[in-house]
Amino acid sequence: MSLQIHNTLSRSLEEITPRPGEGKSLSLYTCGPTIYAHAHIGNFRAYVFEDLLQRHLQERGFAVRRVMNLTDVDDKTIRGAHAAGIALGDYTRPFKEAFFQDVKTLRLLPAEAYPAATDPEQIARMIAMIGTLMERGHAYQAEDGSVYFRIASFADYGKLAHVDLEGQRPGQRVASDEYEKEAVADFALWKAWVPEDGAVGWESPWGKGRPGWHIECSAMATGLLGETIDIHCGGVDNIFPHHEAEIAQCECAGHGKAPFVRYWMHCAHLMVEGSKMAKSAGNFFTLRDLLEKGWTGREVRYALISVHYRGALNFTLEGLGAARTALGRLDAWRERLTDTSGAETQAEAPGSATGEFFTALDDDLNISGALAVLFETLRESNRRMDEGALTPPQARGLLNWLARVDSVLALEPEALASLPPEVEKLGEERAAARAAKEWKKSDEIRDQIAALGWAVKDTKDGQKITKG
Ligand SMILES: [Zn+2]
C-alpha cells in the first residue's frame, strides 16, 4: 500500500511521491513558534504531529529535509519587548532557549535548520523577494510607507482556504499579521517603521521598517529548501491568512513553473477540558506547567500523539492519566519480553500482524489503527507468555519490532531514551568489573549509580540500568 496523506489544498487523500530526479527525498517545512511566550500545548500538538509524520516517512525509507522557522520579530514579539521595556533580542532569547528544551522533553527530532527571522541573511532574502514582487507589479508602497501585496494581481489567491474574493474592494489593506477571513485585503510585506517599533528596524529600498510575518516564512522556506517544497505543515489556524499569503508571495516571486508546495497538511485544534484554551479560562497550559504538576514529557507526548491529527483533541488531565497507564503497560510488557528473550532472533514477530502498525500509519497517519495493532500484539503475546508458549527467539523478534515502533512513536522508557553519560560510563566500568569477577568493585559502582538516581539489575543478558 502506498503512503497517503490528506492534502488541504485538494481536500482529498493523495499518495506521497518524491519529485522526479529527487530520489527518495522529501523537503518538509513546518511553521515554527512565535517566540513571544512559552509555547503552549496547542502549539506542541502541531509539532508532535509533524514529528510523527517525519518519523514515519523516515521509517518508510524517505530522506526528510526539514526546516522550522523561529518568528522572532512580528507584532506580538515587538509588543512583548515594548511592555517589558527591553530590547527585542533580550526579550525573545529566553523563550528561544526554553523552546529547544521543550523540543527535547517531547522527543521531537531536531530540524535540519531553525532560521530566525531577524538573522541578517534572512532579512536580505525577504527584502529581495519583496523587490521581485514590486518589479512584477504584485506589490506596491502605500501612503503609510509600508509595502503591500496586491491580492487582485494573483488569481489563485484564496485557493488554500477557499476564500471567495468576490465583493472585495481592491486597494483595501490590512497591516496586522493576523486577521479573519472577513478582513481579507492586501496584506503587509514590509511595515514602515513607527515609533512603537523602538530600536527594531532594518534599512530597505522602501525605507526603514520590518518584514511582515508571512514574507518571513516564504523567504526562509524557499531560501533553504528551494522554490518548490514537498510538504508544508502547520495548525489549521495557519491556513488563513498565513499560508494563503505564503502561496501568493512564493508563486508570484518564483519562476512560475511549479507550485510553492505540493502537499499541505494541517493539524486540528486542541481543546482543554472541553473548551478553547485561554488564559482567562484557567485552562491554558505550557509544557512547563504540566511538568510542574508531575507529568512527564513522555506522557504529554503520548496524550498528544494518540489522537488523529485532523480530529479535534480534547486534552484533559484524565487523558494524561490514561497515557500514564498505557505507557506503564507498554513498559511492563517490554520488561517481560526482555526477560523471556534470548540472543537468538526470530525475524517475524509471531502470531500477529505487526506489519499492520506501519500500514495503518500509511493511511494518513491513522494512529488509532496503529495503536490498536500495538496493544493487540501486547495482549496476544502476554497471553502466550502466561502459557509459557512464547519462545525466546519469538520474544526477541517482538522486541526488534518494538524498536521499529519506538523509532516512529518515540515512547520508549526514559532509561532507554537517555542514559546520562556519567551513568553510562559507570555502567561500562561495572560491566568490566563483573567480567573480571571484582565483585566488591561492582557493588561499589552500583552504589555510585544509585546515588545518581538509577537502579542496576543483573539479568542473564547482563546488567540493566533503569531510572530508580
Ligand atoms: Zn509560517
Boltz pocket constraint, residues with backbone or C-beta under 6 A from the ligand:
constraints:
  - pocket:
      binder: B
      contacts: [[A, 30], [A, 31], [A, 32], [A, 213], [A, 217], [A, 242]]
      max_distance: 6.0
